[in-house]
Amino acid sequence: MNVSEYRTETTAMLVKLNERQISIFKSLQRIDKHLEKLNGKVERNEQAVTVIRTWGAAMVFVVPIIITLVMRLVI
């Protein structure tokens, strides 16, 4: 193998490597966009869970008081 063949093969391998690198970069961009979308959904779900837990905790204290007051008024 002479120098010109070696250079040709090396250049061809570098071009393939460059194309593969571009392909990987584009795939990573798609994955990042998808993860951003999923993170937004997760954030909304966490907020909803927080609201539900807050109302649930408030009801744990309020409902027994209301039941006690109603029972005292009835009896």
Rosetta blueprint (number, residue, H / E / L):
1 M L
2 N L
3 V H
4 S H
5 E H
6 Y H
7 R H
8 T H
9 E H
10 T H
11 T H
12 A H
13 M H
14 L H
15 V H
16 K H
17 L H
18 N H
19 E H
20 R H
21 Q H
22 I H
23 S H
24 I H
25 F H
26 K H
27 S H
28 L H
29 Q H
30 R H
31 I H
32 D H
33 K H
34 H H
35 L H
36 E H
37 K H
38 L H
39 N H
40 G H
41 K H
42 V H
43 E H
44 R H
45 N H
46 E H
47 Q H
48 A H
49 V H
50 T H
51 V H
52 I H
53 R H
54 T H
55 W H
56 G H
57 A H
58 A H
59 M H
60 V H
61 F H
62 V H
63 V H
64 P H
65 I H
66 I H
67 I H
68 T H
69 L H
70 V H
71 M H
72 R H
73 L H
74 V H
75 I L
